[in-house]
Structures are given as C-alpha cells and as structure tokens.
Amino acid sequence: MHVIVCACALMCAPCGDSLLPLPHDVIIHEIMADPSPPVSLPEYEFIELRNLSPRTINLAGWKVRGNGGSATLPAFSLAPGGYVVVAPRKGTSLFHPVVDAGSFFALHNEEDLLSLESPSGSVIHAVTVDMRPFSGSFKSSGGWSLEMKDPAFPCAGAVNWAFSNDPSGGTPGRANSVAAQIPEPPLPALLRASSADSLHVRLHFSAPVDSTSASAIAAYASERSIAAAVPEPPAYQTVLLELAEPMPRGTMFQLRASGLKDCTGRAMPGSGPVPCGRPSIPENIVITEILPDPQAGTEDFLEVYNKGQYPVELAELRWAVRADDGWKAPSPVVRRPWLLFPGEYLALSAAPEALCRQYVCLGRVEAATVPALSAESGGIGLFSVDGRLLDEAMWDRKLHVPGLAITKGVAFERLDFNMPGIVPANWHSAASTAGFGTPGYANSHRAGDGSGGNWCSLAAGAFSPDNDGLDDLAWINWEFPAPGFRLDVRIFDAAGRPVRHLANNISAADKGKLSWNGLADNGLPLPKGSYAVKIAAWNGNGRQLSRKLAVVLLRD
C-alpha cells in the first residue's frame, strides 16, 4: 500500500513524494557500460532511471550500487514517466536531465550487478549485466548503450535488452530507441542447489523471484526441516535456506518448491525435485569430453562427470595444463559454488551461448574460464584445492577417426570412465549424428554398450507420410556393440532399384536413429508399396555389421 504524506512535519517532502517506494516504481532503463570508442555521445559511463509510478519521486538519499562501487544520489524530483541520467561528476554537464553520481561510481564492461535502493535500503530494481549474450555484435566493441525494451517486465533479463538503435549510440534522458512490447517471458525455474555450509542450502533460480513469497518456509518441501528462508538481495535470484539440523558431509536429499511468484507477481508452477546436500571430500570426478580446437566463434570446452556416490563442490577444484617440465599454474574450475551430484555431467566454457549455437546442449553448460588448450595435442589435470591429482586426460589430433575430413570443431569423448584418461585408446571423436560434440550430457560413444545381434530395427513395419501426426516417418534405430562405428543406410524399391541413400558413411553414435520421410533422392514422393532398408556398419577394428529390413509405405 502506498503511503503519501504531504506535510512539512515529515522533512517537508514535496507533495507527491512517497516515503515507501515500491519495487519497480523507478527502474534502471538504459546502461552505457563501455562508452569507448564513442559514436557521438559523451565518452562517459551512465545509467538512465525511469519513473514508472504515477507520482513524483525525490531521489535524495537513493543509492545506485554495482560491482564497481556505489553512489548516493542528490535531490532530484523525478516526474511520473520521467527520465534522468546518472553520470560521474566529470560528465554531468554533458547530459540532461542528470544527477551527479560522484567520483567513485564505475560500471564493469563485461559483467555487473546493478541495483537501485531507496533511502531505507529497500531494493527497488536490480539488473544483472552480462555481455555474453551480446558478444559478436558490431556494437559490442563499445560506444553503444543497452536499452530496455519493455518496462512491463523489468526482471526479464537479456531478452528485454538490446543495443541502442539511435544513431548517436544511445538515448540518455529520453525514450529508448528499442522500446517495444516483448512476449511474456518464461517464469523463473528452480535450477539447482548449492551448499553454503552444514546448516545452509542456497537455491538458484533462472530469474528473480518475489521476495515475499520466497521467504515463506511453507514454500519448500523436503525430508529435512527448514528453519528459515531468506531471499538474497539485490537480484533475488537465490534463496538461502537455513536447516533445523546440520548436514554431515556427503548428505543428499531432495527438495521441491511451490507457491512462489516472480518479481512481477506471476504465480510460478511447482518445481520438480532438485538434489540438495553437502559436499564430500572430492573424488571420483573425471574429465569426460574435450574440445581443444573449436570452430570460429566458439570457445574450447571441458566436461566433467561425477561417477561417485556423493556430491562434490566444483569450486574447490582446479585445472592445470601439463607442460614439458610439469604443470602450469592452476586455475579454478568454476568461479561460483556448484555442487555436482552423482551421475551428473557439467560442461564448462567461456562462452556457453556460442557453444550452444554450435552444438545441441541437452545438458548443463556453465560459464567458466577454461585454460588455453593446444589444438594439436596436450594434457590437462583436475586437482583438489590442496594439490591432489584427481584425474588426468590427454588429447591428440592424430587420434581423431581417420575418415574425418575436417577435425576442427570435433570434440574428443572418453570411452570408459573407469579407464585412465591418459590412455590414447580411451578417447574417440564425437559422432557426427550427435553434432560432433555432446556438452553437458552422455557421450555419443561409451564403452560397454552392447546390443547382441539385434543391433538395428525399425520402429514400425509401416508408415504413412501424410502429416497427420501418426506414423509419418519410418524410424531406423541402432545400438552398436562397441564405439567407433560408421553407418550406411540405403532404401530399395520392390524391384531392387536404389531410391534413397539415407546415410552415406557417417560417423554414428553408439545408439541413435534416423528417419525416412518417403521421399526419393531427387526429393519427389515415392509411390506406396514395400521397400527394403539395407543397413551396413563397420569400425576401424575390422568388425562389420549388416542387416536388411522391410517397411511398407502407405499412401491414400
């Protein structure tokens, strides 16, 4: 409820000022984090505030905070719907309207967490600045501001921000050039949990949550009693749970969340169970996939897997690249707490968004600083924080499958997680049917997969490609008895004539499927009738497999 008092007894606040501003009454509306090289705006960092409330708000005593410092704002009457620029003292004469942020306020170019606080310390708005989604743009080199598109969703994240379209490079103090309605963004989801200490579990959400609903203990159900729930400002994207009893090392339990709302008050659906716990002594963590030679626009990635029985804290682990005289200086695996539970994979890359444009990301990919990897060959070790070697892996371009015409962008996958990673035979090129990489999920090649004689099959004996949603495709399934097979699939009509070469000597995953839509090689529909599917597979060890299956193509 708004409380508006217009009396000189209360510090003579101008009529229309509110002593209790609500969240999003004023928002961070535009951000110039990297003004160099300038387009035509002054070469100073700035943020722009916008008043979304129906009343004038005096900014005296308000604070802007960021990773580079904080600033207390002077008096300024921000009218309903009005804009004001917050700029460093040296640049205030170059913007209008403007308030002085002093000499110590600075914005970080790549990552920042900006928040706007009322004089009482309440967070009115917060924005997580992450330039990774905007990398590769011509404007990312500097001189262009980020503008909010739709103030109706102030917590929507990167989808609600874009580089300015104004010829000057930004629109400080006036309407944003990218202003537009955006589709209603997805509701926040509970992603994972980390362990703060023996008594506290931190829940991580995909977007900010409403702090009132998130502070209710009844919103969280688990086998362990919860004593308190504290949404963490300023972003409110994490909630710290205090447990009634401490967790021993290696503890694991499940937790569900329900009854939560997002920052605009939309009801969130209940979450599925999320694993929680306390890490054990790090062990049984293995390196399972390596991309040392990425395609242009993509970064190297490394993947780890927990093959043990207890959760492991990845923030306590270190990478080190092998050198001729030992190991190079270690670097952290991740920069923030991350519990990896038994049976979980995690891929790590400096640019997850770019990685997932190149590969199908069916699992989790975390932004992290990955050590520089040689494209030709090398070795890398995974160490505990006290220097204990947990796992070691190697790679060599010469180990790629001989039939690969191009190896750039092809990841190395570990075949047997129980065999040492420094054994060359334990690595294999990722399958072409998996997109040459499987970041964050099960490898396309794994030792021990066996399927006996029934290594391939048809999902159904007949199909009708009429787009009615029922058996529109003929699915050919396979599961090889060992890794490293190549695949050839041909379709023949009833007279024995070849009509479709469905797969031509491709590098295949150990388990997969292909579909046939009833078209010939020339793209024309084939007539109804019986067809033979001849499937051949072979690997570098001389093993050959073949099978002939029958399928009926139905047409009206």
C-alpha positions in Angstrom: 0.0 0.0 0.0 1.3 3.4 -0.9 1.7 5.9 1.9 1.8 9.5 0.6 2.3 12.2 3.2 2.4 16.0 2.2 3.3 17.6 5.5 6.3 19.8 6.4 6.5 17.8 9.7 8.0 15.0 7.7 11.1 16.7 6.4 9.0 19.0 4.2 8.9 16.4 1.4 7.3 17.9 -1.7 3.7 16.8 -2.2 3.7 13.7 -4.4 6.9 12.2 -2.9 6.4 8.7 -1.3 8.2 7.6 1.8 7.6 4.0 0.9 8.5 3.5 -2.8 7.6 0.1 -4.1 9.7 -2.3 -6.2 9.9 -1.1 -9.8 8.5 2.3 -9.1 11.8 3.5 -10.5 13.8 1.3 -12.8 17.2 1.1 -14.4 16.2 1.8 -18.0 19.4 2.2 -20.0 23.1 1.3 -19.4 26.2 2.6 -21.0 29.0 0.4 -19.5 31.5 0.8 -22.3 31.5 4.3 -23.9 34.7 3.9 -25.8 35.1 4.3 -28.7 32.3 6.8 -28.7 29.7 7.0 -31.5 28.6 10.6 -30.8 27.6 10.6 -27.2 29.9 11.9 -24.5 32.6 9.4 -23.6 31.3 8.7 -20.1 29.6 5.7 -18.5 26.0 6.3 -17.4 22.8 4.7 -16.4 19.3 6.1 -17.0 16.5 5.8 -14.5 12.8 6.0 -15.4 9.9 6.6 -13.0 7.1 4.1 -13.7 5.0 5.3 -10.7 2.1 7.8 -11.0 3.7 10.3 -8.6 6.8 12.4 -8.5 9.7 10.8 -6.5 12.5 12.7 -4.9 15.8 10.8 -5.4 17.5 12.4 -2.4 19.3 9.6 -0.5 18.7 6.9 -3.1 21.7 4.7 -3.9 22.9 3.1 -7.1 25.2 0.1 -6.4 27.3 -2.0 -8.7 30.4 -4.2 -8.6 32.5 -1.1 -9.3 31.2 0.9 -6.3 28.1 2.9 -5.2 26.8 6.4 -5.3 24.3 8.2 -3.2 22.1 10.5 -5.3 21.3 14.1 -4.6 17.9 15.6 -4.5 16.1 15.4 -7.8 12.3 15.4 -8.5 11.6 12.6 -11.0 8.2 13.2 -12.5 5.9 10.3 -13.4 7.1 8.8 -16.6 10.2 10.9 -16.5 13.9 10.0 -17.2 17.1 11.1 -15.5 20.7 10.2 -16.3 23.1 9.1 -13.5 26.6 10.1 -14.6 30.0 10.6 -13.0 30.8 14.1 -11.8 33.1 15.0 -14.7 30.3 14.2 -17.2 27.3 15.8 -15.6 27.4 19.0 -17.7 27.1 16.9 -20.9 23.8 15.1 -20.1 20.3 16.4 -19.4 18.5 15.8 -17.2 21.2 14.4 -15.0 22.1 13.7 -11.3 25.7 13.6 -10.0 27.0 10.1 -9.2 30.2 11.5 -7.7 33.7 10.4 -8.5 33.7 6.7 -7.4 30.9 5.2 -9.4 32.1 2.9 -12.2 30.5 0.3 -14.4 32.1 -3.0 -15.4 32.1 -3.7 -19.1 31.5 -7.4 -19.2 29.6 -8.4 -16.0 28.0 -6.3 -13.3 25.1 -6.4 -10.9 23.4 -3.0 -10.7 20.8 -2.2 -8.1 18.8 0.9 -7.2 17.9 1.3 -3.5 15.5 3.7 -1.7 16.8 5.7 1.3 15.6 3.0 3.6 17.7 0.4 1.9 14.9 -1.4 0.0 15.9 -2.7 -3.4 13.6 -1.1 -5.9 15.2 -2.6 -9.0 18.2 -4.7 -9.9 19.7 -5.6 -13.3 22.3 -8.3 -13.9 24.6 -7.1 -16.7 26.1 -9.9 -18.7 27.5 -9.0 -22.1 28.0 -12.7 -23.3 24.6 -12.9 -25.0 25.5 -9.8 -27.0 29.1 -10.9 -27.9 29.9 -10.9 -31.6 27.7 -7.9 -32.4 29.3 -5.0 -34.2 28.1 -2.8 -31.4 29.7 -4.9 -28.6 33.1 -3.2 -29.2 31.9 -0.1 -27.4 30.1 3.2 -27.8 26.6 1.8 -27.7 24.3 1.6 -24.7 22.0 -1.2 -23.7 18.4 -0.2 -23.6 15.4 -1.9 -22.0 12.6 -2.8 -24.5 9.6 -3.3 -22.3 9.3 -1.9 -18.7 6.3 -4.2 -18.1 8.9 -7.0 -17.5 11.7 -5.3 -15.6 13.3 -8.7 -14.5 13.1 -10.5 -17.8 16.9 -10.5 -18.3 18.8 -10.4 -21.6 15.7 -10.9 -23.8 14.4 -7.5 -22.6 17.6 -5.6 -23.5 19.2 -4.6 -26.8 21.9 -2.3 -28.1 20.5 1.1 -28.9 19.4 1.8 -32.5 19.8 5.5 -32.1 22.5 6.9 -34.5 24.2 8.6 -31.5 24.8 5.3 -29.7 22.1 5.7 -27.0 19.1 7.7 -25.8 20.1 9.2 -22.4 17.3 11.2 -20.8 14.7 10.3 -23.5 12.6 7.4 -24.8 14.5 4.3 -25.7 15.0 3.6 -29.4 14.3 -0.2 -29.0 11.1 0.3 -27.0 8.6 -2.4 -27.9 6.3 -4.9 -26.3 8.0 -8.3 -25.7 6.3 -11.7 -25.4 5.6 -12.6 -21.8 8.9 -14.1 -20.6 9.2 -17.6 -19.1 8.5 -17.9 -15.4 11.5 -18.5 -13.1 12.5 -22.1 -12.6 14.4 -23.7 -9.8 17.7 -24.8 -11.4 19.9 -26.2 -8.7 21.1 -26.0 -5.1 24.5 -25.4 -3.7 25.8 -25.8 -0.1 26.8 -22.7 1.8 27.8 -24.7 5.0 26.5 -27.5 7.1 23.3 -25.5 8.1 22.6 -23.7 4.8 21.5 -24.6 1.3 21.3 -22.0 -1.4 18.6 -22.4 -4.1 19.4 -20.9 -7.6 16.6 -19.8 -9.9 16.7 -18.9 -13.5 15.3 -15.4 -12.9 14.4 -13.2 -9.9 11.6 -14.3 -7.6 9.2 -12.3 -5.4 11.0 -11.9 -2.1 7.8 -12.1 0.0 6.6 -15.4 -1.4 10.1 -16.8 -1.4 10.6 -16.1 2.3 7.7 -18.4 3.3 9.1 -21.7 4.8 6.0 -23.5 3.7 7.1 -22.9 0.1 9.8 -25.6 0.4 9.2 -29.3 1.0 12.0 -31.7 1.8 12.8 -34.5 4.2 14.9 -32.1 6.2 13.3 -29.5 8.4 13.7 -25.9 7.2 14.1 -23.2 9.9 14.2 -20.1 7.7 14.2 -18.9 4.1 15.9 -15.7 3.1 15.7 -14.3 -0.5 19.1 -12.7 -1.2 19.2 -9.1 -2.5 19.7 -7.3 -4.7 18.8 -9.7 -7.6 16.6 -12.1 -5.5 17.7 -14.9 -7.9 18.8 -17.0 -5.0 17.2 -18.1 -1.7 19.2 -19.1 1.3 17.6 -21.9 3.4 18.6 -22.5 7.0 18.1 -26.1 8.1 17.0 -27.1 11.6 19.9 -29.5 11.9 23.3 -29.6 10.4 24.2 -31.8 7.4 27.0 -34.3 7.7 29.4 -34.4 4.8 28.1 -36.3 1.9 24.4 -35.7 2.8 21.9 -35.8 -0.1 18.2 -35.1 -0.1 15.5 -33.8 -2.5 13.6 -30.5 -2.3 10.6 -29.1 -4.1 9.4 -25.5 -4.2 5.8 -24.3 -4.7 3.7 -21.2 -4.1 6.3 -18.9 -5.4 5.9 -15.8 -7.6 8.1 -14.0 -10.0 9.2 -10.4 -9.5 6.0 -9.0 -11.2 3.7 -11.2 -9.1 3.0 -14.0 -11.7 2.4 -17.4 -10.0 5.2 -19.9 -10.6 4.4 -23.6 -11.1 5.7 -26.0 -8.5 9.2 -27.3 -9.2 10.3 -30.9 -9.7 12.6 -32.4 -7.1 16.1 -30.7 -7.0 19.0 -32.5 -5.4 20.5 -30.8 -2.3 23.2 -31.7 0.1 26.7 -31.1 1.4 29.8 -32.0 -0.5 32.1 -34.8 0.5 35.9 -34.9 0.0 36.4 -34.5 -3.7 37.0 -37.8 -5.5 35.6 -39.8 -8.4 35.3 -36.7 -10.6 36.5 -37.5 -14.2 37.2 -35.5 -17.4 34.8 -36.9 -20.0 34.9 -34.6 -23.0 37.4 -32.1 -24.5 37.1 -29.6 -27.4 40.6 -28.2 -27.9 40.0 -26.9 -31.5 36.7 -25.1 -31.8 35.0 -23.7 -34.8 35.3 -19.9 -35.3 33.0 -18.1 -32.9 33.1 -20.9 -30.4 35.4 -21.4 -27.4 37.1 -24.5 -26.0 35.1 -26.6 -23.6 35.8 -29.3 -21.0 33.3 -31.6 -19.4 33.3 -33.4 -16.1 31.2 -36.2 -14.6 30.6 -37.4 -11.0 31.0 -41.2 -11.1 31.0 -41.4 -7.3 28.3 -41.7 -4.6 28.5 -38.3 -3.0 28.2 -34.6 -4.2 31.4 -32.7 -5.0 31.9 -29.0 -4.8 33.5 -27.9 -8.1 34.6 -24.5 -6.7 37.1 -26.5 -4.6 38.8 -28.0 -7.8 41.5 -26.6 -10.1 42.6 -27.2 -13.6 46.2 -27.4 -14.7 47.6 -27.9 -18.2 50.6 -30.2 -18.5 53.8 -28.7 -19.6 57.2 -30.2 -20.6 58.5 -29.6 -17.1 55.4 -30.4 -15.1 52.1 -28.5 -14.6 51.3 -24.9 -15.5 49.7 -22.6 -12.9 46.4 -23.9 -11.7 43.1 -22.1 -12.3 39.6 -22.6 -10.7 37.2 -25.0 -12.4 34.3 -22.6 -11.6 34.0 -19.2 -10.1 30.9 -19.7 -8.0 29.7 -22.6 -5.8 28.5 -25.6 -7.9 27.5 -29.0 -6.4 27.9 -31.8 -8.9 25.8 -34.7 -7.8 26.4 -38.4 -8.6 25.6 -39.2 -12.2 25.7 -35.6 -13.3 27.6 -34.0 -16.2 28.7 -30.4 -16.5 30.3 -28.7 -19.5 32.4 -25.6 -18.9 33.1 -22.9 -21.5 33.9 -19.2 -21.5 31.0 -18.7 -23.9 28.1 -21.0 -23.3 25.7 -19.2 -25.6 28.1 -19.5 -28.6 28.8 -23.2 -27.7 25.1 -24.0 -27.7 24.7 -22.3 -31.1 27.2 -24.8 -32.5 26.2 -27.9 -30.6 22.9 -29.3 -29.2 23.1 -28.6 -25.5 20.9 -31.2 -23.9 22.7 -30.8 -20.5 24.1 -28.1 -18.4 26.8 -25.7 -19.6 28.3 -23.3 -17.1 30.3 -20.1 -17.9 33.8 -20.6 -16.7 37.4 -19.7 -17.6 38.8 -22.7 -19.4 42.6 -23.0 -19.7 44.0 -22.4 -23.1 44.2 -25.8 -24.9 46.5 -26.6 -27.8 44.6 -27.5 -30.9 47.2 -30.2 -31.7 47.8 -32.2 -28.5 48.1 -31.8 -24.8 47.2 -32.9 -21.4 45.2 -31.5 -18.5 44.8 -32.4 -14.9 42.0 -32.0 -12.4 43.2 -31.2 -8.9 41.8 -30.7 -5.4 42.4 -27.3 -3.9 45.2 -28.9 -1.8 47.0 -30.1 -4.9 45.8 -33.8 -5.0 45.5 -35.1 -8.6 42.0 -36.4 -9.1 42.1 -37.1 -12.8 44.2 -36.6 -15.9 43.3 -36.5 -19.6 45.1 -36.2 -22.9 44.2 -35.5 -26.5 46.0 -35.6 -29.8 44.6 -34.5 -33.2 46.0 -37.7 -34.7 43.6 -39.7 -32.5 40.6 -38.5 -34.5 38.8 -41.0 -36.6 40.8 -41.4 -39.9 37.7 -40.9 -42.0 37.0 -37.4 -40.7 37.8 -34.8 -43.5 37.8 -31.9 -41.0 38.6 -32.3 -37.3 38.1 -28.6 -36.3 35.0 -28.4 -34.0 35.1 -32.2 -33.3 35.2 -33.0 -29.6 37.1 -35.9 -28.0 34.9 -38.2 -25.9 36.1 -40.5 -23.2 35.0 -44.1 -23.8 35.5 -45.8 -20.4 35.2 -43.6 -17.3 36.9 -46.3 -15.2 40.0 -46.5 -17.5 42.7 -43.8 -17.2 42.2 -40.7 -19.2 45.8 -40.7 -20.3 45.4 -43.9 -22.4 45.0 -42.8 -26.0 42.7 -45.7 -26.9 40.2 -44.4 -24.3 39.3 -41.3 -26.5 37.2 -41.1 -29.6 35.9 -38.5 -31.9 32.3 -37.4 -31.1 29.8 -38.8 -33.6 28.5 -36.8 -36.5 25.0 -37.9 -35.6 25.5 -36.1 -32.3 26.7 -32.9 -33.9 30.4 -33.8 -33.2 30.0 -32.9 -29.5 27.8 -33.6 -26.5 28.4 -30.8 -24.0 26.8 -31.5 -20.6 25.3 -34.9 -21.3 26.1 -38.5 -22.1 28.8 -39.0 -24.7 27.8 -40.3 -28.1 30.4 -43.1 -27.6 30.6 -45.1 -24.4 32.4 -48.4 -23.7 30.3 -51.3 -22.6 27.2 -50.6 -24.7 26.1 -53.9 -26.2 23.0 -55.0 -28.1 23.8 -58.5 -29.2 22.5 -59.5 -32.7 19.6 -57.1 -32.7 21.7 -54.1 -33.3 19.2 -52.3 -35.5 15.5 -52.3 -36.0 12.5 -50.4 -37.5 10.2 -48.6 -35.1 7.2 -49.8 -37.1 6.6 -52.0 -40.1 4.6 -49.4 -42.0 4.4 -45.6 -42.2 2.2 -43.1 -44.0 3.8 -39.7 -44.7 0.6 -37.7 -44.8 1.4 -35.3 -41.9 -1.5 -36.4 -39.8 0.8 -36.9 -36.8 0.6 -40.7 -36.8 3.5 -42.8 -38.2 4.5 -40.0 -40.6 8.1 -41.2 -40.6 9.9 -44.5 -40.8 12.4 -44.6 -37.9 15.5 -46.8 -38.2 17.1 -47.4 -34.8 20.5 -48.8 -34.0 22.7 -49.7 -31.0 26.2 -50.8 -31.7 28.1 -53.3 -29.6 31.2 -51.1 -29.4 32.1 -47.5 -30.1 33.6 -46.1 -33.3 31.2 -47.5 -36.0 30.4 -45.8 -39.3 27.0 -46.2 -40.9 25.5 -46.6 -44.3 21.7 -46.8 -45.0 20.1 -47.3 -48.4 16.5 -47.7 -49.5 15.5 -50.0 -52.4 12.1 -50.5 -54.0 10.4 -53.8 -54.6 12.3 -54.3 -57.9 15.6 -53.9 -56.1 16.4 -50.4 -57.5 18.1 -47.9 -55.1 15.8 -45.0 -54.4 17.3 -43.2 -51.4 20.8 -43.1 -49.9 19.8 -42.1 -46.4 23.2 -42.2 -44.7 26.5 -42.2 -46.6 29.4 -43.5 -44.5 28.6 -41.3 -41.5 30.3 -41.3 -38.1 27.5 -42.7 -35.9 26.8 -42.5 -32.2 26.7 -45.8 -30.3 23.0 -45.5 -30.1 20.7 -43.5 -32.3 18.1 -43.3 -35.0 17.4 -41.9 -38.5 14.1 -41.1 -40.1 12.9 -41.6 -43.7 10.0 -39.4 -45.0 9.1 -41.4 -48.1 11.0 -39.2 -50.5 13.5 -40.3 -53.1 17.0 -38.8 -53.6 15.5 -36.4 -56.1 13.1 -35.0 -53.4 10.0 -36.5 -55.0 7.5 -38.7 -53.2 7.8 -42.4 -53.8 4.7 -44.5 -54.6 3.1 -46.7 -52.0 4.5 -50.2 -51.6 7.1 -52.4 -50.0 10.7 -51.1 -49.6 13.9 -52.7 -48.4 16.2 -50.9 -45.9 19.8 -52.1 -46.1 21.9 -51.1 -43.2 25.7 -51.6 -43.0 28.1 -50.6 -40.3 31.8 -51.1 -39.7 34.6 -49.9 -37.4 38.3 -49.4 -37.6 38.9 -52.8 -35.9 37.6 -54.6 -39.0 34.2 -55.5 -37.4 31.3 -55.4 -39.9 27.6 -55.5 -39.3 24.8 -55.6 -41.9 21.0 -56.1 -41.9 18.1 -55.9 -44.3 14.7 -54.8 -43.0 11.3 -54.4 -44.8 9.0 -51.4 -44.5 5.7 -50.6 -46.1 5.0 -47.1 -47.4 1.3 -46.3 -47.2 -0.5 -43.5 -49.2 -4.1 -42.6 -49.7 
